[in-house]
Amino acid sequence: MPETDSATAVWVRGLRKSYGTKEVLAGLDLDVPTGSVFALLGPNGAGKTTTVHICSTLVQADDGQVRIAGHDLKKEPNAVRSAIGLTGQFAAVDKLLTGEENLRLIANLRHLDRTAARRRIADLLELFELGDAAKKPLHTYSGGMRRKLDLALTLLDEPQIIFLDEPTTGLDPRSRQTMWDIVRDVVAHGTTVFLTTQYLEEADRLADRIAVLDGGKLVAQGTSEQLKARIGGGRIELRFADAVTLDAAARVVPGSTREEETLTLSAAMDAAGTRSIRAVLDQLDHARVEPLALSVQTPNLDDVFLALTGATSEKEGSVTR
């Protein structure tokens, strides 16, 4: 197996996994740089959670090579476990204990120094805004509070690599923003974050690099801007006062599409950018057609996701991982 250097936190080659007749991963290759946020996107059943479970030693792959923090996953599973933290899709907390007791329990299980653990627990409770609820049992916590405590448990012993499997699902916007701030903070201190998410805005805001899975195969990877560039330029949208004006505009703007209900005309914007907008406005001005409003819609990750992923995963079997 080729050696990986310290600049690569997660190295995956030819990863395969099947459940019965369903192939969930079909030869996956990934490189996750140390000290970065890496987002793995894909529809339900694409193989995101299976990838996380294999890399975090919870599931054994059928084939492939994986190195985590420089450790061979097959030969050194304990070293891998010592280097990582995992926050799964569901909060792994004890509802009979208080938030502080949950943290102390994990600190003891991980054999952390008691004095250092007390300081770390206090810092995490403050960071996650759980100080007021620290001595309350978890059955009094909201879902968002439990998710924050779950991530605090993951961060307790400051792992080199954190796997976050849809960590903000079900959180309100304020709690989600808090999570994003915490992720940025831990990465700024050198931690690597491997993230799966259903919120494309989350990947857009956080990830240094993004990979897109579909049907167990990698269909694209790169920065957010690189992925957006793959599906071409944006669109110019013009809104008009009435159907008659919309008809007149549609006749003079070639290749445009119209939306009768909103009285909107849409035209593709090529790489020329502002020249495309000027050309459309010149055409309308020449025909004496006046729009009420103009907006420019640039590609976002939703557009990338829809363009790159098919319906394969939704149609295949009942296994959703």
Backbone hydrogen bonds, N-H to C=O, Kabsch-Sander energy under -0.5 kcal/mol:
donor,donor_aa,acceptor,acceptor_aa,energy
8,T,5,D,-1.8
9,A,7,A,-0.6
9,A,32,V,-2.6
10,V,32,V,-1.4
11,W,67,R,-2.6
12,V,30,L,-2.8
13,R,65,Q,-2.7
15,L,28,L,-2.3
16,R,63,D,-2.5
17,K,25,L,-1.7
19,Y,22,K,-2.7
20,G,18,S,-0.5
22,K,19,Y,-1.9
23,E,21,T,-0.7
24,V,17,K,-2.2
24,V,22,K,-0.8
25,L,17,K,-2.2
26,A,216,G,-2.6
27,G,15,L,-1.9
28,L,15,L,-2.2
30,L,12,V,-2.0
32,V,10,V,-2.7
34,T,7,A,-2.5
36,S,33,P,-0.9
38,F,36,S,-0.6
38,F,193,V,-3.1
39,A,209,R,-2.4
40,L,195,L,-3.3
41,L,39,A,-0.6
41,L,211,A,-3.1
46,A,43,P,-2.0
49,T,321,R,-1.8
50,T,321,R,-1.2
51,T,47,G,-2.0
52,V,48,K,-2.0
53,H,49,T,-2.9
54,I,50,T,-2.3
55,C,51,T,-2.5
56,S,52,V,-1.8
57,T,54,I,-1.7
58,L,53,H,-2.1
59,V,53,H,-1.6
62,D,16,R,-2.5
63,D,16,R,-1.3
65,Q,13,R,-2.8
67,R,11,W,-2.6
68,I,71,H,-2.4
69,A,9,A,-3.3
71,H,68,I,-2.1
73,L,66,V,-2.5
76,E,72,D,-2.9
80,V,76,E,-2.0
81,R,77,P,-2.5
82,S,78,N,-1.9
83,A,79,A,-0.9
83,A,80,V,-0.9
84,I,80,V,-0.9
85,G,161,I,-1.9
87,T,163,F,-2.9
88,G,86,L,-0.5
93,V,91,A,-1.2
95,K,93,V,-0.7
97,L,94,D,-1.2
99,G,133,A,-0.6
99,G,136,K,-1.1
100,E,134,A,-2.8
102,N,98,T,-2.1
103,L,99,G,-1.8
104,R,100,E,-2.4
105,L,101,E,-2.5
106,I,102,N,-2.0
107,A,103,L,-2.3
108,N,104,R,-2.3
109,L,105,L,-2.4
110,R,106,I,-1.9
111,H,108,N,-1.5
112,L,107,A,-2.5
117,A,113,D,-3.0
118,R,114,R,-2.3
119,R,115,T,-1.8
120,R,116,A,-2.6
121,I,117,A,-2.9
122,A,118,R,-2.1
123,D,119,R,-2.4
124,L,120,R,-2.5
125,L,121,I,-2.5
126,E,122,A,-1.8
127,L,123,D,-2.8
128,F,124,L,-2.5
129,E,126,E,-1.3
130,L,125,L,-3.3
131,G,125,L,-0.8
133,A,130,L,-0.6
134,A,130,L,-0.5
134,A,131,G,-1.0
136,K,133,A,-1.8
138,L,97,L,-2.1
139,H,95,K,-1.0
140,T,137,P,-1.9
141,Y,138,L,-1.7
146,R,142,S,-2.0
147,R,143,G,-2.0
148,K,144,G,-2.1
149,L,145,M,-2.3
150,D,146,R,-2.5
151,L,147,R,-2.0
152,A,148,K,-2.1
153,L,149,L,-2.4
154,T,150,D,-1.6
155,L,151,L,-1.9
156,L,152,A,-0.6
156,L,153,L,-0.7
158,E,155,L,-2.0
160,Q,83,A,-1.1
161,I,83,A,-2.0
162,I,192,T,-3.0
163,F,85,G,-3.0
164,L,162,I,-0.6
164,L,194,F,-3.1
165,D,87,T,-2.9
165,D,163,F,-0.6
166,E,164,L,-1.0
166,E,196,T,-2.2
169,T,166,E,-1.1
171,L,168,T,-2.1
176,R,172,D,-2.6
177,Q,173,P,-2.2
178,T,174,R,-2.0
179,M,175,S,-2.3
180,W,176,R,-2.4
181,D,177,Q,-2.3
182,I,178,T,-2.1
183,V,179,M,-2.6
184,R,180,W,-2.5
185,D,181,D,-2.0
186,V,182,I,-2.6
187,V,183,V,-2.1
188,A,184,R,-2.1
189,H,185,D,-0.9
190,G,187,V,-2.1
191,T,186,V,-2.1
192,T,160,Q,-2.6
193,V,36,S,-2.7
194,F,162,I,-3.1
194,F,192,T,-0.5
195,L,38,F,-3.6
195,L,193,V,-0.6
196,T,164,L,-2.7
197,T,40,L,-0.8
200,L,198,Q,-0.9
202,E,199,Y,-0.6
203,A,199,Y,-1.4
204,D,200,L,-2.4
205,R,201,E,-2.4
206,L,202,E,-2.3
207,A,203,A,-2.1
208,D,37,V,-2.5
209,R,37,V,-1.5
210,I,222,G,-3.1
211,A,39,A,-2.8
212,V,220,A,-3.0
213,L,41,L,-3.4
213,L,211,A,-0.5
214,D,217,K,-2.5
216,G,46,A,-1.1
217,K,214,D,-1.4
219,V,212,V,-2.9
219,V,217,K,-0.6
220,A,212,V,-1.0
222,G,210,I,-2.1
227,L,223,T,-2.3
228,K,224,S,-2.2
229,A,225,E,-2.0
230,R,226,Q,-0.9
230,R,227,L,-0.5
231,I,228,K,-1.1
232,G,229,A,-1.3
235,R,297,Q,-2.5
236,I,267,A,-3.4
237,E,235,R,-0.5
237,E,295,S,-3.1
238,L,265,L,-3.0
239,R,293,A,-2.4
240,F,263,L,-2.6
246,L,242,D,-2.0
247,D,243,A,-2.5
248,A,244,V,-2.1
249,A,245,T,-2.3
250,A,246,L,-2.5
251,R,247,D,-1.5
252,V,248,A,-0.8
252,V,249,A,-0.8
253,V,249,A,-1.4
256,S,253,V,-1.2
257,T,266,S,-2.8
259,E,264,T,-2.8
260,E,258,R,-0.5
263,L,259,E,-1.0
264,T,259,E,-1.9
265,L,238,L,-3.1
266,S,257,T,-3.3
267,A,236,I,-2.5
269,M,234,G,-3.0
270,D,268,A,-0.6
273,G,270,D,-2.0
275,R,272,A,-1.5
276,S,273,G,-1.0
277,I,273,G,-1.5
278,R,274,T,-2.5
279,A,275,R,-2.3
280,V,276,S,-2.0
281,L,277,I,-2.4
282,D,278,R,-2.4
283,Q,279,A,-2.1
284,L,280,V,-2.2
285,D,281,L,-2.6
286,H,282,D,-2.6
287,A,283,Q,-1.4
288,R,285,D,-1.2
289,V,284,L,-3.0
290,E,288,R,-0.5
292,L,239,R,-3.2
293,A,239,R,-1.4
295,S,237,E,-2.5
297,Q,235,R,-3.1
297,Q,295,S,-0.5
298,T,296,V,-0.7
304,V,300,N,-1.8
305,F,301,L,-3.1
306,L,302,D,-2.4
307,A,303,D,-2.1
308,L,304,V,-2.4
309,T,305,F,-2.2
315,K,311,A,-1.3
315,K,312,T,-0.6
316,E,312,T,-1.4
317,G,315,K,-0.6
320,T,318,S,-0.5
321,R,319,V,-0.6
